[in-house]
Amino acid sequence: QVQLVESGGGLVQAGGSLRLSCAASGSIFRVIAMGWYRQAPGKQRELVATFTSGGSTKYVASVKGRFTISRDTAKNTVYLQMNSLKPEDTAVYYCNAVLDYYNYWGQGTQVTVSS
């Protein structure tokens, strides 16, 4: 059974930093894509940053220059380094992975940025 386990959320002041981690475990043959989405209260879930199937990275415009996605392919783990956090970054952050052509979601981790 494949699982995505997230960690690293929390409460931080504006301007601070957090690092999220997401590890995929279970019987995995191929990681097609892996990244992060977020959902703020009353808003739709949006892509934050991801590694695409071609291996490149993609970011939503609002986080470019502040967030960095990285990965450890040997551990099937992706990270999201979030710097210069703003109150508008407050949301539940979800790890998403396409593994062996199936789509998986993590349970979500809360990120709260206070002003």
DOZADO-67763 format. One record per atom (N, C-alpha, C): residue in three letters; x negated, y, z negated. Coordinates in steps of 0.02 Angstrom, whole numbers, plus 50000, padded with zeros to 5 digits. Example, Ala and Ser with C-alpha at 12.3 -4.5 7.8 and 13.67 -1.06 7.14 Angstrom:
// DOZADO-67763
Ala493404971649610Ala493854977549610Ala493404983549610Ser493584988849646Ser493164994749643Ser493555000249606
//
This chain:
// DOZADO-67763
Gln499584994050000Gln500005000050000Gln499565006250000Val499695010750047Val499295016750053Val499565022150007Gln499125025549973Gln499315031049929Gln498855036949941Leu499125042949932Leu498725049049932Leu498755051849861Val498185052749831Val498155055149762Val497815061949762Glu498185066949739Glu497945073749738Glu497725075749668Ser497275080549666Ser497065083449602Ser496795090349614Gly496755094249560Gly496415100649563Gly496855106849560Gly497505106049557Gly497925111949552Gly497885115049483Gly498225120749475Gly498235123949410Gly498415131249414Leu498285134749360Leu498445141949353Leu497795145849356Val497785150949398Val497185155049405Val497395162249417Gln496965166849397Gln497105173849410Gln496945175649482Ala497255180849505Ala497115183349573Ala496375184749580Gly496105182649637Gly495385183349649Gly494985177249629Gly495305172649594Gly494955166749571Gly494925161249624Ser494675155549603Ser494575149949649Ser494835143449618Leu495035138949662Leu495225132149644Leu494995127549699Arg494885121249681Arg494715116249730Arg495185110349724Leu495525108849777Leu495985103149779Leu495635097149811Ser495815091249787Ser495555085049816Ser496135080449832Cys496045076549884Cys496545071549904Cys496185065349928Ala496305059849894Ala495985053549912Ala496515048649937Ala496385045749994Ala496815040650022Ala496555033850002Ser496995029749974Ser496785023049953Ser497255017849982Gly497015011649983Gly497405006150010Gly497065003450073Ser497454999650109Ser497194996450169Ser497245001350227Ile496685004550243Ile496675009750295Ile496185007650349Phe496425007450411Phe495985005750466Phe495695012050497Arg496135016950507Arg495905023050541Arg496265029150514Val495885034350498Val496165040850479Val496225045050542Ile496835046550562Ile496945050450623Ile496875057850609Ala497205060150556Ala497185067250537Ala497315067550462Met497065072850431Met497145073550359Met497075080850340Gly497535083250298Gly497495090250280Gly497985092150226Trp498125098650222Trp498525101450168Trp499095105750195Tyr499675105050163Tyr500245109350174Tyr500425112450106Arg500845117450108Arg501105120450046Arg501815122550055Gln502165122849999Gln502855125049999Gln502975129449939Ala503135135649952Ala503305140449900Ala504055140249888Pro504285142449829Pro505005142249814Pro505405146049866Gly505915142949892Gly506355146049941Gly506075146550011Lys505495143550022Lys505185143950088Lys505085136950117Gln504975136850182Gln504835130450215Gln504115128350203Arg504015121850206Arg503345119250200Arg502935121450261Glu502325123650249Glu501905126050303Glu501215122750300Leu500925122150359Leu500235119650364Leu499765124850335Val499295122650293Val498785127050267Val498125125850304Ala497895119750304Ala497265118150337Ala497255110650350Thr496955108750406Thr496935101650422Thr496355099950467Phe496145093750464Phe495715090850515Phe496175087650566Thr496095089450628Thr496515086750680Thr496265079950702Ser496645076750746Ser496445070250771Ser495795070550810Gly495625076450837Gly494995077250873Gly494415078950829Gly494545079850763Gly494005081250717Gly493885088550703Ser494255092950737Ser494175100050725Ser494615102150667Thr494515108250644Thr494915110850588Thr495395116150613Lys495945116650577Lys496465121450594Lys496705124550530Tyr496785131250530Tyr497005134850471Tyr497595139350488Val498035140450440Val498545145550447Val498195152250441Ala498425157250477Ala498075163650481Ala497975166850413Ser498455166050368Ser498425169550304Ser497865167050258Val497565161350273Val497045158750228Val496355158750262Lys496325160550324Lys495675160650359Lys495185165350324Gly494575162850314Gly494075166750280Gly494095166050205Arg494625163050178Arg494675162150105Arg494675154750086Phe494985150550127Phe495035143350112Phe494575139550160Thr494305134150135Thr493885129750176Thr494085122450164Ile494225118950217Ile494375111850212Ile493745107950229Ser493625102750191Ser493045098450204Ser493265091250190Arg492835086550206Arg493025079650196Arg492415075250184Asp492555069650153Asp492065064250144Asp492385058150178Thr492175056750238Thr492495051450277Thr492385044650246Ala491825043750212Ala491685037250181Ala492165035850124Lys492425041150094Lys492885040350037Lys493605041750057Asn493735043150122Asn494415044950145Asn494705050550101Thr494305055550090Thr494495061050045Thr494405067750081Val494895072050070Val494835078950095Val494865083650036Tyr494545089350045Tyr494525094449993Tyr494775101050022Leu495035105249979Leu495225111949999Leu494935116749948Gln494425120249968Gln494125125349925Gln494505131849938Met494805134549886Met495215140549892Met494885146149852Asn494665151149887Asn494345157049856Asn494775163249866Ser494635168249828Ser494995174649833Ser495745173449834Leu495975169549787Leu496685167749785Leu497125173749772Lys497705173749803Lys498195179049797Lys498845176349767Pro499245180449736Pro499885178049710Pro500315174649763Glu500265176949825Glu500655173849879Glu500415166949898Asp499855164749870Asp499635157949880Asp499975153049833Thr500355155649786Thr500715151449739Thr501195146749775Ala501135140349763Ala501545135349797Ala501365128449771Val501765123649791Val501575116649782Val501175114649844Tyr500585112149834Tyr500155110049889Tyr500195102549897Tyr500325100449959Tyr500405093449975Tyr499855091050022Cys499575085450006Cys499115082250052Cys499515078350103Asn499295078650165Asn499625074950219Asn499095071150258Ala499255065050276Ala498785061050315Ala499155056750365Val498865056350424Val499105051550474Val498595045950475Leu498805040250449Leu498365034450440Leu498655028750481Asp498245026250527Asp498475020750569Asp499145022450602Tyr499225028850620Tyr499805031550656Tyr500435031950613Tyr500365030950547Tyr500925032250502Tyr500785038650463Asn501315042350447Asn501255048750414Asn501375047850339Tyr500925050450298Tyr500975049850225Tyr500925056650192Trp501255057250135Trp501235063350095Trp501015061650024Gly500645066249994Gly500485065649924Gly501065068249882Gln500995067749816Gln501535069649771Gln501575077149761Gly501065080749780Gly501055087949772Gly500695090049708Thr500365095749712Thr500035098549653Thr500175106049652Gln500365108549594Gln500565115549587Gln499955120049583Val499965125249623Val499475130649619Val499845137049603Thr499665140249548Thr499985146449527Thr499445151749520Val499545157249555Val499065162749553Val499415168749520Ser499165170849465Ser499465176549428Ser499135183049450Ser499535188249448Ser499285194849470Ser498985198749412
//
